[in-house]
Amino acid sequence: MRELFRLIDWIMTLPEDLDEAWRTEIYEFEEEQKMPYITSIERLALKRGREEGLEKGRAEGILEGIEWDLESKFGSSGRKLLPRARALGSVAALRRFARFLKSAKNIEQVRSRLGE
């Protein structure tokens, strides 16, 4: 619709009072629509952005749990391993590590799992 309005605006030169009425009409139309038209590419980008945001949020939530477990079970030695845990990257890898961490008996097991 915006492109159509641009074309009409480019083709037509209106007297000032009609031009103002035209702008008002367009503004009201856009307000009624509540959202301008979004192309399929824009919709795909929005979907991808939402998915990436959800993935990042999940990872951060899991990392908070890992941080808590490392610190509560192993103190400052455990906290020092958090950067290695962050490097695991994917949500699936973080979940596996979090599950492992629940049953880890000592810091050496955790270090070994993280490849230290």
Secondary structure, 3 states (H helix, E strand, C coil): CHHHHHHHHHHCCCCHHHHHHHHHHHHHHHHHHCCCCCCHHHHHHHHHHHHHHHHHHHHHHHHHHHHHHHHHHHHHHHHCCHHHHHCCCCHHHHHHHHHHHHHCCCHHHHHHHCCC
